[in-house]
Amino acid sequence: MKTLYRIAFWLSFVGILAFIFDFGFPQSDGLQTLLNPFYAFVLVVGLVSLVTRYVVKQTLFKKSAFFYDLIYFLCQLFIGYFFIFETPDEHLLSFLKSPIYIKLAVIFIFIREFSDVKVDYKRQALNPAQLFVLSFLTIIFLGSFLLMLPKATHTGIGYLDALFTSTSAVCVTGLIVVDTGSYFTQFGQTIIMILIQIGGIGILTFASYFSYFFKGVATYESQLALSDITSSQRVGEVFSTLKYILVITFSIELVAATFIYFSLDNTLFASYFDQVYFSVFHAISAFCNAGFSTLPNSIYEAGFRFNYGLQFVLLSTFILGGLGFPIVVNVINYFKYRFKQLVLLAKNDRSYKPWVLNMNSRITLVTTASITAVAFVVVFVLEYNNTLAEHSLFGKVITALFSAATPRTAGFNSVDTASLAFPTLMMVFLLMWVGASPSSTGGGIKTSTFAIAALNIISLAQGKTRIEVFKREIANTSVRRAFAIISLSLVVIGLSIMLIAIFDKEKDLMSIAFESFSAYSTVGLSLGITSELSAFSKVVIIFTMFVGRVSMLTIVIAIFKKIRYRNYQYPTEEITIN
């Protein structure tokens, strides 16, 4: 039986390659007539493999994946029937004879077969940091080759620009060297959208959860490695955390896409499909804080800049994506608890749970709200008669709020960034550097790091030896990590600015610095020099985007070998600081 499973897996893998070849290269009618029977053959083998698993292993009927497999089997059978057998053109379901369905069926077969492949993480070979970095590098290079396919662009693209675009998408940055909407075909835009989704959540999240879902088990080594990557408090909670991440992501994106669709003027689109595609693309881009848009000037494009409903939906979506998955889950649990409390109090049952809203959530929410509120006031006041002048009072409020939140890694712009007042640009630098929250789809040093730095200053000013907040003490390890992240971020950004200034001497320092901060914090805002950068400067920005997404501290941890503490302690001495 293992031979059958291997055959099904490798056939589906070849089917994926055929799918890429089919969509990526122009096909003749003769070649297409050879590919379609092959897709049908892969479908048949995949279904036989699935049925055999349940015949051989009866315990699979009791697994949670059984209902998925049942629906999956019926759908594949349904698609296969209408693809293989002739049906009248006037038949209600004749549209199912389109070859696209059989090709999509092959993709699902590959996912199902790949999920059953036994892949265990060996910490002796790769530690979690190395595994995390390697996963991003793999997707970036794979994406760059996919974007070079002839049918991905209208006029072709060089490898460096393809690598830049792929890195920007996977690292959810949004900096572009070519216009996404006009340069890439819908196939190319779909590749970018998939790269954004994978980069926002992480390929390990997808692969690990689906593997666990279908198998029902996972090794302790795998769970231990994933607990480090997902920041799970307990090893046993790893897969429940992964499930929450996927459910929250797809639920918010679905709701956001629906609201975006109904907020749009349908006269701006050639067809309903284009409107749906626009909605889905921007929902994914917003939640993943990618900042990619199919519009030449992002939301500042004519016909969209005064669409305040669209701005509000995008704003809500990228704020939720920037809060971080653990925070969103904790907030949901908090509201569930408060609702239950109201119901129980009505029944005279006063059960009480302290600290439902944990320390991480409190610090993140307070910091995010404070930074956004201050930024909103600054933008509203400084830009009232500048970039906000063309808006009504209500429009000024929405646009100012949007402009205050988007620099913290979202990357969409509803005003002309290059026209912002100098003081506003200085504040944008700070907002980009701070970035989003930990374990989120955004970049930057993170709000918790900024909060710890601020609390440390207050603590030193008050003469305290510890950092205390919300009647809790911040662990010394967190403080050390925070200041390591701050120091490394300044080193990377400074190095990026210096190198670009060397390679592109004609560019002004403000634009270079803005580009470097935007790249490191995976923001995507620019003063308009991205496409004009030299090849060497593009490489610098690619490196900066990658480091900003995976974190320089993660790369340092991946490089250096951990040492074991010995049972000794040196005498403590203070160093003169100022």
PAKOL-539182 format. One record per residue (C-alpha): residue in one letter; y, z, x. Coordinates in steps of 0.25 Angstrom, whole numbers, plus 5000, padded with zeros to 4 digits. Each point is the difference from the previous one (the first is absolute). Example, Ala and Ser with C-alpha at 12.3 -4.5 7.8 and 13.67 -1.06 7.14 Angstrom:
2
A498250315049
S501449985006
//
This chain:
578
M500050005000
K500950035012
T499949855004
L500549964986
Y501250095001
R500349955014
I499949864995
A500950034988
F501050075009
W500149895010
L500049894989
S501250074993
F500750015014
V499849855002
G500549984986
I501350085003
L500249905012
A499749884991
F501050064990
I501150015011
F499749865005
D500049954986
F501450064997
G500649995014
F499749865003
P500249874991
Q498649964995
S499549864996
D499249984987
G498749985008
L500150135008
Q500450084987
T498749954993
L499250065012
L500750134999
N499950034986
P498550005000
F500050095012
Y500950104992
A499049994988
F498850035010
V500850125006
L500250054986
V498549994996
V499550075013
G501150114998
L499550034986
V498550005004
S500450105011
L500750094990
V498850004990
T499050025011
R500850135005
Y499850064986
V498549964999
V499750055013
K500850134999
Q500050064986
T500950115004
L501249905001
F500050004984
K500550155001
K501249975010
S501449984995
A500049865005
F499049954990
F501049974989
Y500849925010
D498849935005
L499649974985
I501349944997
Y500149935013
F498649944997
L500449954986
C501349945005
Q499349935011
L498949954991
F501149954990
I500849935011
G498849945006
Y499549944986
F501349934997
F500149955014
I498649945001
F499749964986
E500849894993
T500950054988
P500849914990
D501549995005
E500450054986
H499250125002
L500950134999
L499550055014
S500049865007
F501150065009
L498950085007
K499549875006
S501150015010
P499550015014
I500950115003
Y499150104992
I498849975008
K500850025013
L500550134995
A498650044997
V499649985014
I501150095005
F499550114991
I498549985005
F500550025014
I500750134996
R498850054993
E499049965012
F501050055010
S500150134993
D498550025002
V500049975015
K499850135008
V501250035008
D500250145006
Y501250045008
K499650065014
R501050095005
Q499449995014
A500449855000
L501350004993
N500850124996
P500849994986
A501349975007
Q499349885007
L499349964988
F501350004992
V500849925010
L498849905002
S499949974985
F501549964999
L499949915012
T498849934994
I500749974987
I501349965007
F499349905009
L499149954988
G501249984991
S500749925011
F498949905001
L499949994984
L501549975000
M499849895009
L499149934991
P500649864996
K500150034985
A500650145002
T501449935004
H500749884996
T500449955014
G499150085009
I500350135008
G499950035015
Y499150125004
L501150095004
D500749994987
A498650024993
L499750125008
F501450054997
T499949984985
S498650065000
T500450135008
S501250014990
A499149994988
V498950095005
C501050105006
V500749994986
T501349985007
G500649874994
L500849945011
I499849855000
V500249885009
V499849904989
D500350014985
T498850054993
G500349934987
S500349865005
Y499249995013
F498750054995
T499249944989
Q499450084989
F498750015008
G500850055012
Q500850104991
T498750054995
I499550035014
I501350085003
M499850084987
I498650035004
L500450045014
I501150094994
Q499050074991
I499050025011
G501150055009
G500650094990
I498750074997
G499249975012
I498749925002
L499250125003
T500450064986
F499449884993
A498849985009
S499650155000
Y500250034985
F499349884995
S498850025010
Y499950154995
F500249954985
F498849915001
K499150085009
G500350144995
V499950065013
A500750005014
T499750075013
Y500750125005
E500649925012
S500649904990
Q500650114992
L500550085012
A500749875005
L500649964987
S500550154997
D500949985013
I500549864995
T500350054986
S500550145004
S499050064990
Q500050155000
R498550014999
V498949905005
G499450014986
E501249954993
V500149875008
F499549904990
S500750074988
T501249985008
L499749855002
K499749994986
Y501450064996
I500749915010
L499449874994
V500150054985
I501550045002
T500349875008
F499449904990
S500550084988
I501550015005
E499949855004
L499549964987
V501050074992
A501149965009
A499649854999
T500050014985
F501450065000
I500549905010
Y499549884991
F500750054988
S501350035007
L500149855005
D500749884994
N498949904997
T501049895002
L500050025015
F498549975001
A499349864998
S498850064993
Y499550144995
F499050005012
D501249995010
Q500650124992
V498750085001
Y499849965014
F501450055004
S499850134992
V498750035007
F500549965014
H501250094999
A499350124994
I499050005012
S501149985010
A500950114993
F498950105000
C499549975014
N501550015004
A499849865007
G501449944995
F499449865000
S500549914989
T499849864995
L501549994998
P500949955012
N501050114999
S499050114994
I500650074988
Y501449955004
E499649864995
A500949944989
G499350034987
F499450135005
R501150085006
F500550044986
N498650034995
Y500250155000
G498650024992
L499349935012
Q500850085010
F499650134993
V498549964999
L500049965015
L500750135004
S499050094992
T498849935006
F500450005015
I500550154998
L498650034995
G499349925011
G500950075010
L499750144996
G498650005005
F498650004993
P499850155002
I501450034994
V499849924988
V498650064997
N500550145002
V501249974991
I499149944989
N499150135001
Y501250084999
F500549944987
K498550014995
Y500150155003
R501350024993
F499549924988
K498850094999
Q500850125002
L500949964988
V498749984992
L499350135005
L501350094997
A500049954986
K498650064999
N500450135007
D499249965013
R500950035012
S499149955011
Y500949975013
K499849925013
P501050035011
W500449885009
V499549894992
L501249925006
N499650025015
M501050015012
N499949855003
S500449964987
R501150104999
I500649965013
T499849854998
L500650004986
V501250085004
T500349925012
T499849874993
A500950044988
S501150065010
I500049875009
T500149914988
A501050074993
V501050015012
A499749855003
F500349974986
V501450075000
V500349935013
V499749864996
F500650024987
V501350055006
L500149915012
E499549874993
Y500750024987
N501049895003
N499249935010
T498649954997
L499950074987
A501449944995
E499349894992
H499250104991
S500350084988
L500150155001
F498550014995
G499749895010
K500750075011
V499250124998
I498649934999
T500349915012
A500650125008
L498750084997
F499249885004
S500749985013
A499950155003
A498550004999
T499649865005
P500450035015
R498950115000
T498949895003
A500149924987
G500749885006
F500549944987
N501549974999
S500949984988
V501349995008
D500349915012
T499650105011
A500949935011
S501250034991
L499850154999
A501150085006
F499950065014
P499850144995
T498949964990
L499349935011
M500050125009
M499450084988
V498949894998
F499650025015
L499750144997
L499349974987
M499149905007
W499750095011
V499650124990
G499149904992
A499050044989
S499150124999
P498750035007
S498749934995
S500849894993
T500249855001
G501350025007
G500450025015
G501150085007
I499850135007
K499850054985
T500750104991
S499250125004
T500349985015
F501549994997
A499950134991
I499350075011
A501049965010
A501150054991
L499350134997
N499850025015
I501549995002
I500350104989
S499050095005
L500550005014
A501450024995
Q499650124992
G499350065013
K498649994994
T498749975008
R499349944989
I500349894990
E499950064986
V500249924986
F499550034986
K499450145005
R499149925010
E500049985015
I499949865005
A498949995010
N500349995015
T499149875000
S500949934990
V501250045007
R499549945013
R499549874993
A501349984993
F500850015013
A499049915007
I500249904989
I501550005001
S500049995015
L499049885000
S500849934989
L501350005008
V499249955013
V499449894992
I501349964993
G500850015013
L499049925007
S500049894989
I501649995000
M500049995015
L499049895001
I500649924989
A501450025006
I499449945013
F499349884993
D501149974990
K501350035008
E500849924990
K499750104988
D500950114997
L499550155002
M500150044986
S499149894995
I499050025011
A500050154997
F499949984985
E498849915002
S499350095009
F500250124991
S499549924988
A498849955007
Y499650145005
S500250064987
T499349884993
V501249984991
G500249855000
L501650004999
S500749915010
L501449965003
G499549855000
I499549995015
T498550004998
S499749854999
E501049985012
L499350095010
S499349945012
A498550005002
F500150125009
S500850084990
K499149964989
V498850065008
V500950135002
I500250014985
I498549984997
F499750115010
T501050094993
M499549974986
F498650035004
V500450135007
G500850044989
R498949984990
V498950075007
S500950105007
M500250015015
L499450145000
T498749944994
I500049905011
V500250115011
I498950084993
A499149875000
I500349985015
F499950145006
K498650075000
K500050144994
I499750125008
R499350134997
Y500850135000
R499550105010
N500050154998
Y501350035007
Q501550004998
Y501149995010
P501250095001
T501149964990
E501449965006
E501349954993
I500649875005
T501549995001
I500449904989
N501650004999
//
